[in-house]
Amino acid sequence: MKTYFSTLKPLITLMFFVIILSCGNNPLEVDVSSIKVELKVTHFEQDLFNIKTDITDNDIEKLTDKYGIFFNDFTESIINIGPDKTPSINYQLNEFATDFYIKEIKTDVDNLYGDFSSYQLELENAFKHYKYYFPKKPIPEIITYISGFNYAIVTDEKYLGIGLDMFLGNNYDAYSQLGLPKYKTTYMNKESLVVGAMLGWVSTEFETKKNADLLTEMIHQGKIIYLLDALMPNTPNTAKISYNENQLQWCENNEEQVWFYFIDNDLLYTKKPSEILKYMGEAPFIQGFPEGSPGRIGHWLGWQIVKAYMKKNPTITIEKLMLSNNAQLILNKSKYKP
């Protein structure tokens, strides 16, 4: 299923002795050294901007041959100039590639991501873990691109696209000029690129059912973050949920109060879109909660329930967890009690 993400999902430093002590007790610390993953990474922005003359029909044909469905997705949905078969597509694509501001963005992208090798290694390691847990699932091609600040992550069955211009740093001038809120731009940086890409991929591989209640949404997002735990076991918790240290600490300090707020207000089984959005949607804080509360508190709470469930039921595999759509069963068997 094709999916487009406009924003992303940054970094707590763990002391070395804590890592040493925790590794032996963490069931998600698995050996993937024997897992073979040949990750194909292509850079669409380089092929596009390396065309030195006006883009011709022949150039369009070459891009189509190399990038397949992604090229059509890029023109039609990412930069919105129409399908790749549009008669004037070469002219419109040339307008995009030669635009003064787009060329400035390309320069900034090259300065930051000219050497993509370290990110490729991180992605390869994450997909080795993915292959470990889901040996029959295919590994996508990684395609980088410049979106004109439209989409950070796009996915299809065979590719995972990364919009490098959406990871240029939380203080990048253009983000503030576009009016993007700080709680979003905080994680639009190079530290968020790999975890954001993996979040985008697994979110489309494992989708929740439509018209779900709040509990189902919470458990679904909790499973997604727990899967990131498994795919990126050395990545800080702050990065996986896009919280800073203070926000994460607030959740931990107020876990019991948050849980009983949901219980006392009969929120778990609500299907009201406004209620679900309030606790699951991106926001700088939760309206009506004490100062310091971060948005998406339902994601964090669902994550805690899923972690409790997996701890209480060690025979449940990651694959079985992700295929389970019974949120109530997971809650019951988690025996979650903060």
C-alpha positions in Angstrom: 0.0 0.0 0.0 1.3 3.4 -1.0 1.8 5.9 1.9 3.1 9.4 2.2 4.3 10.9 5.4 4.7 14.7 5.8 6.4 14.7 9.2 8.7 12.5 11.2 9.6 10.8 14.0 15.9 12.0 18.4 18.4 11.4 21.6 19.2 10.4 25.1 22.8 9.4 25.9 23.0 6.2 27.9 26.0 5.6 30.1 28.2 2.8 29.0 27.8 0.7 32.2 24.0 0.9 31.8 24.3 -0.6 28.3 26.5 -3.3 29.6 24.2 -4.2 32.4 21.0 -4.2 30.3 22.3 -6.1 27.2 22.2 -9.5 28.9 18.6 -9.1 30.1 17.1 -7.6 26.9 15.4 -10.3 24.8 15.5 -7.9 21.8 19.3 -7.9 21.8 19.7 -10.6 19.1 22.6 -11.6 16.9 22.0 -10.6 13.3 25.6 -11.0 12.1 24.6 -14.0 9.9 21.6 -12.3 8.4 22.3 -11.4 4.8 20.7 -8.2 3.5 21.8 -6.5 0.3 20.2 -3.1 0.7 19.9 -1.3 -2.5 20.2 2.5 -2.1 19.6 4.9 -5.0 19.7 8.7 -5.0 17.0 10.1 -7.2 17.9 13.7 -6.5 21.4 13.1 -7.8 20.1 11.6 -11.1 17.6 14.4 -11.5 19.9 17.3 -10.8 22.8 15.9 -12.7 20.9 16.4 -15.9 22.9 19.4 -17.2 20.6 20.5 -20.1 16.8 20.9 -20.3 15.1 17.7 -19.4 14.2 15.8 -22.6 11.9 12.9 -23.4 14.9 10.7 -23.4 15.8 11.8 -19.8 12.2 11.0 -18.7 12.5 7.6 -20.3 15.8 6.9 -18.4 14.3 8.0 -15.1 11.3 5.8 -15.7 13.4 2.8 -16.5 15.5 3.2 -13.4 13.0 4.2 -10.8 9.8 2.6 -12.1 6.7 3.4 -10.0 8.6 5.7 -7.8 9.1 8.2 -10.7 5.4 8.4 -11.3 4.8 8.8 -7.5 7.4 11.5 -7.4 5.9 13.6 -10.2 2.2 12.9 -9.5 2.1 12.9 -5.7 5.3 14.2 -4.1 5.8 17.4 -6.1 2.4 17.3 -7.7 3.1 18.1 -11.3 1.1 15.3 -12.8 1.7 11.7 -13.9 4.9 10.8 -15.6 3.0 10.3 -18.9 1.8 13.9 -19.0 2.9 15.4 -22.3 4.5 18.4 -20.7 6.1 16.4 -17.8 9.7 17.1 -19.0 9.0 20.9 -19.0 7.4 20.9 -15.6 10.1 18.6 -14.1 12.7 21.0 -15.6 11.0 23.9 -13.9 11.3 22.1 -10.5 14.9 21.1 -11.0 16.1 24.6 -12.1 14.1 26.5 -9.5 16.4 28.8 -7.5 15.1 27.8 -4.1 15.1 24.1 -5.0 18.7 24.3 -6.1 19.6 26.0 -2.8 17.9 23.1 -1.0 19.9 20.6 -3.1 23.1 22.3 -2.1 22.2 22.0 1.6 21.2 18.4 1.1 24.5 17.6 -0.5 26.4 19.3 2.3 24.7 17.2 4.9 24.1 13.9 3.1 26.8 13.9 0.4 28.2 10.9 2.1 25.2 8.7 2.9 27.3 5.6 3.9 26.7 5.9 7.7 22.9 6.1 7.2 23.0 3.2 4.8 24.8 1.1 7.4 22.2 2.0 10.0 19.4 1.1 7.6 21.0 -2.1 6.7 21.4 -3.1 10.3 17.7 -2.3 11.0 16.6 -4.4 8.0 18.8 -7.3 9.2 16.7 -7.2 12.4 13.6 -6.9 10.2 14.7 -10.0 8.2 15.5 -11.8 11.5 11.9 -11.4 12.7 10.1 -11.5 9.4 12.2 -13.8 7.1 9.6 -14.0 4.4 9.0 -10.3 4.0 10.8 -8.5 1.2 13.4 -5.8 1.8 12.6 -2.5 0.0 14.8 -0.4 -2.2 15.9 2.8 -0.4 15.3 5.8 -2.6 16.4 9.3 -1.5 14.9 12.4 -3.1 14.1 16.1 -2.6 10.4 16.8 -2.2 10.2 20.6 -2.0 9.3 20.2 1.7 6.3 18.1 0.9 6.9 14.6 2.2 9.5 13.1 4.5 8.8 9.4 3.9 6.9 7.7 1.1 6.4 3.9 0.8 5.2 1.4 -1.7 5.4 -2.4 -1.7 8.9 -2.3 -3.2 10.5 1.0 -2.1 11.1 3.2 0.9 11.6 6.8 -0.1 13.3 9.3 2.1 12.9 13.0 1.5 16.3 14.4 2.6 15.1 18.0 2.6 12.8 17.1 5.5 15.9 16.2 7.7 18.0 19.3 7.4 18.1 20.2 11.1 15.6 21.6 13.6 16.9 25.2 13.1 16.8 25.1 9.3 15.6 28.6 8.3 13.1 27.4 5.6 11.2 25.3 8.2 10.4 28.4 10.3 9.7 30.4 7.2 7.1 27.8 6.2 5.5 28.2 9.5 6.1 24.6 10.7 5.6 24.3 14.5 8.6 23.7 16.7 7.2 20.4 18.0 7.4 19.1 14.5 10.7 20.6 13.4 12.5 19.4 16.6 12.9 16.0 15.0 13.5 17.0 11.4 17.2 16.4 11.7 19.8 13.8 10.6 19.5 12.0 13.9 15.9 11.2 13.1 16.4 10.1 9.5 16.8 6.3 10.0 14.3 5.9 12.8 11.8 8.0 10.8 12.4 5.9 7.7 11.9 2.6 9.7 8.8 4.0 11.4 7.4 4.9 8.0 8.1 1.4 6.6 6.6 -0.6 9.5 3.6 1.7 9.9 2.5 0.7 6.4 3.4 -2.9 6.7 1.2 -3.3 9.8 -1.9 -1.2 9.7 -4.8 -0.9 12.1 -8.4 -1.6 11.3 -10.7 1.3 10.4 -13.2 2.8 12.8 -11.1 1.5 15.8 -11.6 2.6 19.3 -9.0 4.4 21.3 -7.6 1.3 23.0 -7.1 -0.4 19.6 -5.3 2.7 18.3 -3.1 2.8 21.4 -2.2 -0.8 21.3 -1.5 -0.6 17.5 0.9 2.4 18.0 2.4 0.6 21.0 3.2 -2.4 18.8 4.8 -0.2 16.2 7.1 1.4 18.7 7.9 -2.0 20.3 8.8 -3.2 16.8 11.2 -0.3 16.6 12.6 -1.5 19.9 13.3 -4.8 18.2 14.6 -3.4 14.9 16.8 -0.7 16.5 17.6 -2.1 20.0 20.4 0.5 20.6 18.4 3.5 19.6 17.3 5.7 22.5 13.7 5.7 23.6 13.4 9.4 22.9 14.2 8.8 19.3 11.7 6.1 18.8 8.8 8.1 20.2 10.1 11.6 19.2 10.1 12.9 22.8 12.8 14.9 24.5 14.2 13.7 27.8 11.9 16.0 29.8 8.8 14.7 28.0 9.8 11.1 28.4 10.5 11.7 32.1 7.1 13.4 32.5 5.4 10.3 31.1 7.3 8.0 33.5 6.6 10.2 36.5 2.9 10.5 35.7 2.2 7.0 34.3 -0.2 5.9 37.0 -2.2 9.2 36.9 -2.4 9.1 33.1 -3.7 5.5 33.1 -6.3 6.2 35.7 -7.4 9.3 33.9 -8.2 7.1 30.9 -10.0 4.6 33.1 -11.9 7.1 35.2 -13.1 9.0 32.1 -14.1 5.8 30.2 -11.8 6.7 27.3 -10.5 3.3 26.3 -13.5 2.4 24.1 -14.4 5.7 22.7 -14.6 6.0 18.9 -15.1 9.7 18.9 -12.6 11.1 16.3 -12.0 14.2 18.4 -11.1 12.2 21.5 -8.8 9.9 19.6 -7.1 12.8 17.9 -6.6 14.5 21.3 -4.6 11.6 22.7 -3.1 10.2 19.6 -2.4 13.1 17.3 0.7 15.3 17.0 0.5 18.3 19.4 2.8 20.3 21.6 0.9 19.2 24.7 -2.4 17.5 25.8 -5.1 20.1 26.5 -6.4 19.8 30.0 -3.3 17.8 31.2 -0.8 19.3 33.7 2.1 21.4 32.3 4.8 19.3 30.6 2.6 16.7 29.1 3.6 15.8 25.6 1.3 15.1 22.7 0.6 11.6 21.5 0.4 10.3 25.1 -1.7 7.4 23.8 1.3 6.2 21.8 3.4 6.1 24.9 0.8 4.4 27.0 0.1 1.8 24.4 3.9 1.2 24.2 4.0 0.5 28.0 1.0 -1.9 27.7 2.7 -3.8 24.8 6.0 -4.0 26.7 4.2 -5.4 29.8 2.4 -7.9 27.5 5.6 -9.2 26.0 7.3 -9.4 29.3 4.4 -11.4 30.8 4.1 -13.7 27.7 7.7 -14.5 26.7 6.6 -17.2 24.2 4.9 -14.6 22.0 7.1 -13.8 19.0 7.4 -10.4 17.4 5.6 -11.7 14.4 2.7 -13.0 16.4 2.5 -9.7 18.3 2.3 -7.7 15.0 -0.3 -10.0 13.5 -2.6 -9.9 16.6 -5.5 -7.4 16.2 -7.1 -8.2 19.5 -6.2 -5.1 21.6 -8.4 -6.2 24.5 -6.6 -9.5 24.7 -3.2 -7.8 24.8 -4.4 -5.5 27.5 -5.8 -8.3 29.6 -2.8 -10.6 29.2 -0.4 -7.7 29.9 -1.8 -7.4 33.4 -0.7 -3.8 33.0 -0.9 -1.9 36.3 1.4 1.2 36.7 
